[in-house]
């Protein structure tokens, strides 16, 4: 399975912070925002990842992440010339996806929780169709909302409904089989001129090939779209890391635990950052465990 991170958009709700830098490059406590969605793909055992961003910002992502080889990954980069919708990612990434299935995650989505890894691993095992996630929220009217039957088959999808049929919001994490490319090519742009991901999901629903995985109690899905949300997300990461002693979205640690790199490689990465708490954490992990 291939992975795509869509890290475009203008981040207008965060102006003036995003006037000259991509939202997904802003810090969420001690790491760039893009580390968090990237960590989810790695937990799903996805090693080939395409990062899509604006022409102005794509070089900054490449400078930050490189080719991924230092953590056993393969990173590729392409531009979205204009914000023409989430589903355009499948057209931009058609060559990259090839004949594989694909996971798309939005670059500003942050998830954390004890059951999260098993949920994304389950989704990554799909053979056909599509998988979305359902996350319970108190007021679903500001989200895409999914309605499920007793077998977690999707009954309906609605975008910001006035009268929601459930309290399950759909976060920006989607798994699809290879037919998503063909579907994305056929959907029509919405009145706002974008290829909507809801249109893709509705086509899978029409084909009776869309399922949902519920994530809820014990898993946090954090909003980073506003200054308040960004600040709260940073505070959440800080509290968890300081109280538990485990880092959220430490790519080097995840690469080691997933078997992408060995202990010696992990230690080398930690030494490069030894002047920071982040680097000291990596070195502590490397020195405290035997080889995998």
C-alpha positions, 0 to 999 in steps of 0.5 A: 500500500502507498501513502499520500499526505496532502499538505496544501492549502493556504491555512487562511484561518491561521493567518498571519502565521501561514502568510509565508509558510505552510501550516503543515510546517508549523510546530505542534509542540516540538515537531513540525505538524507533518510528522504527526500524519506521517507517523500514522502512515508508518504505523500502518506499515506504509513505507512509500509516501508521496507528499503533495503541497504548493509550488511555494512550499514543496521544497521546504518539505523536501528539505525537512524530510529528504528522501526518507532513507535515513528512517527506512522510508521512501519519500516523493514530492509533487505539487498541487498548483491550486487548491482544487480539492482533496480528491485531486491528490489521486490524480496528482499521485496516479503514477506514484500509486501505480497498481497499489492500494492507497491511504490518504491522510490530510497533513493537519490531522493529528491522532493519538491513542492506545488502540490507534495502531491496530485500527490503521493496521486493520484498514491497511489490510483492505482487499477492495473498496474503501475504508473511512473512520468514524469519530464521535463528536459532541456536535457533528454539524460542522463535520462530514458525518457517517451513518453505519449499520450494525456491521459498520457498513456505511449507510449514508454520508453527509457534509455538515448536515443540519440534522445529523443522522449520527454523531460520527464525524469523518476525519481526514484519513482514508484507505482505498483500493486502486479503483480510487484513481478511476473514480477520482477521474470521473467525479465532477467538481463541486460548486466551489470548484473542487474535487470533493473527497465526499464524492469519492466516498459516495461512489464507493457507497453506491457500489456498496464497497465502503466500510467504516472503522469506529475510533473513539474512547481512548483516541484523540483527534486534534484540530489544528486549523485555528490558533486556539486549536493549534495551541491546544494540540501543542499543550496536549502533546507536551502533557502526554510526553512529559507525564508518560515519558513517551514521545508522540510521532517520533518518526525515528522511534516508530521506524525502529519499532516497525523494523525499518531501521536497526538499533545502530541506525537509531542511535546514529539518528539520535546522536545527530540531534543530541543537543535536543530533548528529542535527540536524547529521547531517541538515544535513550530508546536505542540504548535501553533495548536490544536489537530487534 
